[in-house]
Amino acid sequence: MTPDPRILVVDDTPANVRLLEAVLGPRGYEMLTAGSGPEALEAVTRDRPDLVLLDILMPGMDGYEVCRRLRADPVNSVLPVIMITASGNEEKLRALEAGADDFIAKPFDQAELLARVGSLLRVKAYHDLIEGQAAELAEWKRTLEARVDEQVAQLERLGRLRRYLSPQIAELVLSAPDETVLKSHRREVAVLFCDLRGFTAFSEEVEPEEVMTALSEFHEAVGPIINSFAATVGFFAGDGLMVFFNDPLPCPDPAERAVRLAVAMRERMATVTERWKGLAHNLGFGVGIAVGYATLGEVGFAGRYDYAVIGNVCNLAARLCDSAVSGQIVISPRVRTVVEHLVEVEPVGDLHLKGFHKPVTATNVVSLISPSSGRSGAQAPVLDAEPKDTGVGHDVFISYASEDNATADAVCTVLEKNQVRCWIAPRDVLPGERYADAIMRGIRRSRLMVIVFSSSANASTHVTREIERAASEDVPILPFRIEHAQPASHLEYFISDTQWLDALTEPVQQHLDRLAATVNALLEKIGKPDRVASGQPSADKDRQEGGDTRGE
């Protein structure tokens, strides 16, 4: 409920004060009085009236001086002041100069007095309303800025955490209201161990710098694939790497995902190990997979904690990996039972594994079975085989940092639902094809590049190379920004502010839909390439002659 407006009457004559109170009081106004200038200034500061009726002629401090002092205080700059005058023009002029808003002549007319008071009080009420709304907006702005700052800080912390933790665990830590999610719990998981065959002998024969280079190439090769399968990384141990499925984020088919991941990593590592052979590095790649119940949770001490998976299933996966020769994916009997519809296998035999009293009947995954034919799909990659290139182009090449693989997958899904043909790694890397060659082929045969742009993409060397390659091939570049990040100096030449599509607010789906509409509009403007006709290449002759197959 709005309180009654307060009116301060300032007059040294008590009869005048009583007269004004008699006229205004019955109208619902709360009346305040002061008998001198100093009393008036004190009452204004103390009682905060909504309007002042001020007599000019008072002993000591007159009305002009009171008005000037009121206006000198910013708090009272809009306080309505009506001066009671003797109707002299000179007095009115001085009153205006002092800051008065209106005048009432003695003797005053009651109707006129009420009209002038009501008018100024309405103006004051509007001003107070606007001022209150402005204060609320300012508070909302401060609150919003604080929330944005908090979210930005959270994203920065998440980015730092992702450098040292599996993305799933980092997001779990930041999103959970407390640390109970990290407490010890039991769950069925699929555990995958992989490492390099011959690494011990290799590390004894070469310089430490070469060892670190080989490890870096190994991790760079399998890291993006692991992220694309949303596996949780357990730990790195020299050349060994453990990942697991179904925790902390549950999934319906952990064993199947682990096997598919292993096959994808084997195909990728085939090209890496082949290149190493050219450097006289006798290194191979092996995998072991087991499924079973384990205890998971936080382990460590103050200042250093890990999220660990502990149990017999981990030991079994590690021992199966140790038994694998280069190119093998050795799986436990239980894994074989779960994925037998998915893979073609060959027996490894009964393995006597360290720490296990009974032999383990293990099998090697030879290949995935093609769903359409029910027959064996691509075998383990033949290293000297020439990848088959159908010559059919794509509409869009999707470039992204490994940290943004989930967004990249969402972009690909939305575009392909809108009849846009996408090229995305590692899905479209051909079996046996060198990864770098696949990227170059994908860019060359695409009409447009979409970059999932973020701070991670900004710092990614392979994203930079893909952007530079697209520019050299005259492939238009469309950045899809998912974080508040500006392009690094080495990228400013290729992408500018006017090209961005931002996806910085929820819901993300609306931004994905806008991206699909923009991509379709750009593709229509670019037009279809001549090299694609009825799904067949038209540049075979140029390719045979060594010509550019991009755009004839």
C-alpha positions in Angstrom: 0.0 0.0 0.0 1.4 3.4 -1.0 1.9 5.7 2.0 0.2 9.2 2.2 2.4 11.9 0.6 4.3 14.0 3.1 4.1 17.8 2.8 6.5 20.1 4.8 5.1 23.5 5.6 7.8 26.1 6.4 6.6 29.4 7.9 7.5 31.4 10.9 3.8 32.5 11.4 1.8 29.8 13.3 -1.5 31.1 11.9 -0.3 30.5 8.3 0.9 27.0 9.2 -2.5 26.1 10.8 -4.3 27.4 7.8 -2.3 25.3 5.4 -2.8 22.2 7.6 -6.5 22.8 7.7 -6.7 22.9 3.9 -4.3 20.0 3.1 -4.7 17.7 6.0 -8.3 16.5 5.2 -7.1 15.6 1.7 -5.1 12.7 3.0 -1.7 14.4 3.1 0.7 13.8 6.1 1.6 17.3 7.3 5.0 18.2 8.7 6.0 21.7 10.0 9.0 23.9 10.5 9.2 27.4 11.9 12.5 28.5 10.4 15.0 27.8 7.6 17.4 25.7 9.7 14.5 23.6 11.1 13.3 23.1 7.5 16.7 21.8 6.3 16.8 19.4 9.3 13.2 18.2 8.7 14.0 17.5 5.0 17.0 15.4 5.9 15.2 13.6 8.7 11.7 13.0 7.4 12.2 13.0 3.6 9.0 14.9 2.6 7.5 14.6 -0.9 6.8 18.4 -1.3 7.8 21.6 0.5 5.6 24.7 0.9 8.1 27.4 1.7 7.5 31.0 2.9 9.9 33.5 1.5 10.0 36.1 4.3 11.4 34.5 7.4 13.9 35.9 10.0 17.4 34.7 9.7 17.6 32.3 6.8 14.9 33.3 4.3 13.1 31.0 1.8 15.5 31.8 -1.1 18.5 30.5 0.9 16.6 27.4 2.1 15.7 26.6 -1.5 19.3 27.1 -2.7 20.6 24.8 0.0 18.1 22.2 -0.8 19.0 22.2 -4.5 22.7 22.1 -3.6 22.1 18.5 -2.2 21.8 16.0 -5.1 19.3 14.0 -3.0 16.9 17.0 -3.1 17.5 18.0 -6.6 14.0 16.9 -7.7 12.1 17.6 -4.5 9.1 19.8 -5.4 9.2 23.3 -3.8 6.3 25.7 -3.9 7.1 29.2 -2.6 4.5 31.4 -0.9 5.0 34.9 -2.3 3.3 38.3 -2.3 2.8 38.0 -6.1 5.7 40.4 -6.9 7.4 39.7 -10.2 10.8 40.4 -8.6 10.1 37.7 -5.9 9.0 35.2 -8.5 12.2 35.8 -10.5 14.4 35.3 -7.4 12.4 32.2 -6.4 13.0 30.7 -9.9 16.7 31.5 -9.6 16.8 29.8 -6.2 15.3 26.6 -7.7 11.6 26.8 -6.9 9.1 24.8 -9.0 5.9 26.8 -8.5 4.4 29.8 -6.6 1.3 30.5 -4.5 0.3 34.1 -3.9 -0.9 35.4 -0.6 -3.7 35.3 0.1 -4.0 31.9 -1.7 -7.0 30.3 -3.3 -7.7 26.8 -1.9 -8.6 25.2 -5.2 -5.5 26.6 -6.9 -3.3 25.4 -3.9 -4.7 21.9 -4.1 -4.3 21.7 -7.9 -0.7 22.9 -7.8 0.2 20.5 -4.9 -1.5 17.6 -6.6 0.2 18.2 -9.9 3.7 18.4 -8.4 3.1 15.3 -6.3 2.1 13.3 -9.4 5.4 14.4 -11.1 7.3 13.4 -8.0 5.6 10.0 -7.8 6.5 9.3 -11.5 10.1 10.2 -10.8 10.2 8.0 -7.7 8.7 5.1 -9.7 11.3 5.5 -12.5 14.1 5.9 -10.0 13.0 2.7 -8.2 12.8 0.8 -11.5 16.2 2.0 -12.5 17.6 0.8 -9.1 15.9 -2.6 -9.7 17.4 -2.9 -13.2 20.8 -1.9 -11.8 20.5 -4.6 -9.2 19.4 -7.2 -11.7 22.3 -6.2 -13.9 24.7 -6.6 -11.0 23.2 -10.0 -10.2 23.3 -11.1 -13.9 26.9 -9.9 -14.2 27.9 -11.8 -11.1 26.2 -14.9 -12.4 27.9 -14.5 -15.8 31.3 -14.0 -14.0 30.6 -17.1 -11.9 29.8 -19.1 -15.0 32.8 -17.8 -16.9 35.0 -18.7 -14.0 33.4 -22.1 -13.8 34.1 -22.7 -17.5 37.6 -21.6 -17.0 38.0 -23.9 -14.1 36.4 -26.7 -16.2 38.9 -26.0 -18.9 41.8 -26.3 -16.5 40.3 -29.4 -14.9 39.9 -31.0 -18.3 43.6 -30.7 -18.8 44.2 -33.1 -15.9 41.0 -35.0 -15.4 38.7 -36.9 -17.7 36.0 -34.5 -19.0 33.2 -36.5 -17.5 34.9 -36.3 -14.0 35.7 -32.6 -14.4 32.0 -31.8 -15.3 30.8 -34.0 -12.4 33.0 -32.2 -9.9 31.8 -28.8 -11.1 28.1 -29.6 -11.5 27.6 -31.5 -8.3 26.3 -29.5 -5.2 28.7 -31.4 -3.0 31.4 -34.1 -3.1 29.2 -37.1 -2.4 29.3 -38.0 -6.1 33.0 -38.8 -5.6 32.4 -41.1 -2.7 33.2 -44.8 -3.0 30.5 -46.8 -4.9 30.2 -50.1 -6.7 29.2 -50.4 -10.4 29.6 -52.7 -13.4 32.1 -51.2 -15.8 34.0 -52.1 -19.0 37.7 -51.5 -18.6 40.1 -51.1 -21.6 43.9 -51.2 -21.2 46.2 -50.4 -24.1 49.9 -49.9 -24.5 52.8 -50.0 -26.9 54.4 -53.3 -27.6 58.2 -53.2 -27.4 58.2 -49.9 -25.5 60.7 -51.0 -22.8 63.4 -52.0 -25.2 62.6 -48.9 -27.3 63.1 -46.6 -24.3 66.4 -48.3 -23.5 67.8 -47.8 -27.0 66.8 -44.2 -27.9 67.2 -40.8 -26.2 64.6 -39.6 -23.8 63.5 -36.9 -26.2 62.6 -39.5 -28.8 60.7 -41.5 -26.2 58.6 -38.4 -25.2 58.0 -37.6 -28.9 56.7 -41.2 -29.5 54.5 -41.0 -26.4 53.1 -37.6 -27.5 52.3 -39.0 -31.0 50.6 -42.0 -29.4 48.4 -39.9 -27.1 47.6 -37.5 -29.9 46.5 -40.3 -32.1 44.2 -42.1 -29.6 43.1 -39.1 -27.5 40.5 -37.6 -29.9 39.1 -41.1 -30.5 38.7 -41.8 -26.8 36.9 -38.4 -26.4 34.6 -39.1 -29.3 33.5 -42.4 -27.6 32.9 -40.5 -24.3 35.2 -42.9 -22.4 36.4 -42.0 -18.9 40.2 -41.8 -18.8 41.5 -43.7 -15.7 45.2 -43.0 -15.8 48.4 -42.7 -17.9 51.4 -44.9 -16.9 54.3 -44.5 -19.3 53.1 -46.1 -22.5 50.0 -47.6 -20.8 46.6 -46.0 -20.8 43.4 -47.2 -19.1 39.8 -46.0 -19.9 36.5 -47.3 -18.7 32.8 -47.0 -19.5 29.6 -46.7 -17.4 31.0 -44.4 -14.8 30.6 -41.6 -13.7 28.1 -41.3 -16.6 26.1 -44.5 -17.1 25.7 -46.0 -20.6 23.6 -48.9 -21.7 26.3 -50.9 -23.6 29.7 -50.4 -21.9 31.3 -53.6 -23.3 30.2 -52.8 -26.9 31.5 -49.3 -26.7 34.8 -50.5 -25.4 35.2 -52.9 -28.3 34.3 -50.3 -30.9 36.7 -47.9 -29.3 39.5 -50.5 -29.4 38.9 -51.2 -33.1 39.0 -47.5 -33.9 42.2 -47.0 -32.0 43.8 -50.0 -33.7 43.0 -48.6 -37.1 44.4 -45.3 -36.2 47.5 -46.7 -34.6 48.2 -48.9 -37.6 49.2 -45.7 -39.6 51.3 -44.4 -36.7 53.2 -47.6 -36.1 53.8 -47.9 -39.9 55.4 -44.5 -39.9 57.5 -45.4 -36.8 58.9 -48.4 -38.7 60.3 -45.9 -41.2 62.2 -44.4 -38.3 63.4 -47.8 -37.1 61.1 -47.7 -34.1 60.0 -51.3 -33.5 56.8 -50.5 -31.7 53.3 -52.1 -31.8 49.9 -51.6 -30.2 47.9 -54.0 -28.1 44.6 -53.8 -26.2 42.9 -55.8 -23.4 39.2 -55.5 -22.4 37.3 -56.9 -19.5 33.9 -56.2 -18.0 32.7 -56.7 -14.4 32.0 -55.0 -11.1 34.4 -52.5 -9.6 34.7 -50.0 -6.8 35.0 -46.4 -8.0 35.6 -43.2 -6.2 38.0 -40.7 -4.9 41.4 -41.9 -3.6 44.5 -39.9 -2.5 45.5 -37.5 0.2 45.1 -33.8 1.0 46.2 -31.8 -2.0 46.3 -34.7 -4.5 43.3 -36.9 -5.3 42.4 -39.1 -8.2 39.1 -40.8 -9.3 40.0 -44.4 -9.4 38.4 -47.7 -10.5 39.6 -50.7 -8.4 38.8 -54.3 -8.7 39.5 -57.6 -10.3 38.1 -56.4 -13.7 41.0 -53.8 -13.9 43.6 -56.5 -13.2 42.1 -58.8 -15.8 42.0 -56.1 -18.5 45.6 -55.2 -17.7 46.8 -58.8 -17.9 44.9 -59.4 -21.2 46.6 -56.3 -22.6 50.0 -57.7 -21.5 49.3 -60.9 -23.4 48.2 -59.2 -26.6 50.7 -59.1 -29.5 50.8 -56.0 -31.7 47.5 -55.5 -33.5 45.5 -57.7 -31.1 42.4 -56.8 -29.1 42.2 -59.5 -26.4 38.9 -59.7 -24.7 37.6 -61.7 -21.7 35.0 -64.5 -22.0 32.3 -62.3 -20.6 33.1 -59.5 -23.1 32.9 -62.0 -25.9 29.5 -63.2 -24.7 28.2 -59.6 -24.7 29.5 -58.5 -28.1 29.5 -61.8 -30.1 26.8 -60.3 -32.4 29.1 -57.4 -33.1 32.5 -58.9 -33.8 34.4 -61.6 -35.6 36.9 -63.2 -33.3 39.6 -65.8 -33.3 40.7 -67.9 -30.3 43.8 -66.8 -28.4 43.7 -69.9 -26.1 43.8 -70.5 -22.4 46.0 -67.8 -20.8 47.7 -68.3 -17.5 47.6 -64.7 -16.2 49.6 -63.4 -13.3 47.3 -63.1 -10.2 44.7 -65.5 -11.6 44.6 -69.1 -10.4 42.6 -70.5 -13.3 43.3 -70.1 -17.0 41.3 -67.4 -18.9 39.9 -68.4 -22.2 40.6 -65.3 -24.3 39.8 -64.3 -27.8 41.1 -61.7 -30.3 38.8 -59.2 -32.0 39.6 -59.6 -35.7 37.0 -57.1 -37.0 33.5 -55.7 -36.6 30.7 -57.4 -38.4 28.9 -55.3 -41.0 25.2 -54.8 -39.8 23.8 -54.9 -43.3 25.4 -58.2 -44.5 26.0 -60.0 -41.2 29.5 -60.8 -42.6 32.8 -59.6 -41.5 33.5 -55.9 -42.1 36.9 -54.3 -42.5 39.6 -56.5 -41.1 42.4 -55.2 -39.0 44.0 -52.6 -41.3 46.5 -53.7 -43.9 49.2 -51.2 -43.5 50.3 -51.0 -47.1 46.7 -51.0 -48.5 45.6 -48.0 -50.6 42.5 -46.4 -49.0 39.5 -46.4 -51.2 38.3 -43.0 -52.1 34.8 -43.0 -53.7 35.4 -39.5 -55.0 32.0 -38.3 -53.7 32.3 -34.9 -52.1 30.8 -33.5 -48.9 29.0 -30.3 -48.2 30.6 -29.4 -44.9 33.9 -30.3 -43.2 33.5 -30.0 -39.3 36.7 -28.8 -37.6 36.9 -29.0 -33.8 39.2 -29.4 -30.8 39.0 -32.8 -29.0 37.5 -31.1 -25.9 34.5 -30.0 -28.1 33.7 -33.4 -29.6 30.2 -33.5 -28.1 29.2 -30.2 -29.7 30.8 -31.2 -32.9 28.7 -34.4 -32.9 25.6 -32.4 -32.3 26.5 -30.0 -35.1 27.0 -33.0 -37.5 23.7 -34.6 -36.4 21.7 -31.4 -36.9 23.2 -30.7 -40.3 22.7 -34.2 -41.6 19.1 -34.1 -40.5 18.8 -31.1 -42.8 20.2 -33.1 -45.7 23.8 -31.6 -45.4 26.5 -34.1 -46.1 29.2 -33.8 -43.4 32.8 -34.9 -43.1 33.9 -35.4 -39.5 36.8 -37.2 -37.9 37.3 -39.9 -36.8 34.1 -41.2 -38.4 35.1 -40.5 -42.0 38.7 -41.5 -41.8 39.0 -44.5 -44.2 40.5 -47.8 -42.8 44.3 -47.8 -43.4 44.4 -44.1 -44.3 46.9 -41.7 -42.7 45.0 -39.3 -40.5 46.6 -36.2 -42.0 45.8 -37.4 -45.5 42.2 -38.0 -44.5 41.9 -34.5 -43.1 43.3 -33.0 -46.4 41.0 -35.2 -48.4 38.0 -34.2 -46.3 38.7 -30.5 -46.6 39.5 -30.6 -50.4 36.3 -32.4 -51.1 34.0 -30.2 -49.0 32.3 -27.0 -50.0 32.2 -25.3 -46.6 34.1 -25.6 -43.3 32.2 -25.2 -40.0 34.5 -24.6 -37.0 33.3 -25.3 -33.5 35.1 -22.3 -32.1 36.2 -22.2 -28.4 39.2 -21.4 -26.3 40.3 -25.0 -26.9 40.0 -24.6 -30.7 41.9 -21.3 -30.4 44.8 -23.2 -28.9 44.6 -26.3 -31.0 47.4 -26.8 -33.5 45.4 -29.2 -35.7 42.4 -26.8 -35.9 44.8 -24.1 -37.0 46.2 -26.4 -39.7 42.7 -27.3 -40.9 41.8 -23.6 -41.1 44.9 -22.8 -43.0 44.3 -25.7 -45.4 40.7 -24.6 -46.0 41.9 -21.1 -46.8 44.5 -22.4 -49.2 41.8 -24.5 -50.9 39.4 -21.6 -51.1 36.9 -23.4 -48.8 34.7 -20.8 -47.1 34.9 -20.9 -43.3 32.0 -20.5 -40.9 32.9 -20.3 -37.2 30.2 -21.5 -34.7 31.3 -20.0 -31.4 30.4 -21.8 -28.2 32.5 -19.8 -25.7 33.4 -16.2 -25.2 36.7 -16.5 -27.0 38.4 -14.1 -29.6 40.5 -15.6 -32.4 44.2 -15.8 -31.7 46.4 -13.4 -33.7 47.4 -16.2 -36.1 43.7 -16.9 -36.9 42.5 -13.3 -37.3 43.5 -13.3 -41.0 41.2 -16.2 -41.7 38.1 -15.5 -39.5 36.6 -12.2 -38.5 33.9 -10.9 -36.2 31.3 -10.6 -38.9 31.5 -14.3 -39.8 30.6 -15.7 -36.4 27.5 -17.5 -35.4 27.3 -17.4 -31.6 25.9 -20.2 -29.4 26.5 -18.6 -26.0 23.0 -18.9 -24.5 20.5 -21.6 -23.7 18.9 -23.4 -25.4 21.7 -24.6 -27.6 19.2 -26.2 -30.0 18.0 -22.9 -31.3 21.6 -22.0 -32.3 22.1 -25.3 -34.0 18.9 -24.8 -36.0 20.1 -21.3 -37.0 23.4 -22.9 -38.0 21.7 -25.4 -40.2 19.6 -22.7 -41.9 22.8 -20.5 -42.5 24.7 -23.5 -43.8 22.0 -24.4 -46.3 21.8 -20.7 -47.4 25.6 -20.6 -47.9 25.6 -23.9 -49.8 22.9 -22.7 -52.1 24.9 -19.5 -52.7 28.1 -21.4 -53.3 26.4 -23.9 -55.7 27.1 -27.5 -56.3 30.6 -28.6 -57.4 31.0 -30.1 -60.9 33.0 -33.0 -59.5 29.9 -34.6 -57.9 27.3 -36.0 -60.3 25.0 -38.9 -59.4 27.4 -39.9 -56.7 30.3 -40.3 -59.1 33.5 -38.2 -59.5 34.0 -36.3 -62.6 37.7 -35.5 -62.0 39.2 -39.0 -62.4 41.3 -37.8 -65.4 42.6 -34.8 -63.5 43.4 -36.9 -60.5 45.3 -39.4 -62.6 47.2 -36.5 -64.2 48.0 -35.0 -60.8 45.6 -32.1 -61.1 43.6 -30.5 -58.3 40.4 -32.5 -57.7 38.7 -29.7 -55.7 36.7 -27.6 -58.1 36.9 -28.0 -61.8 
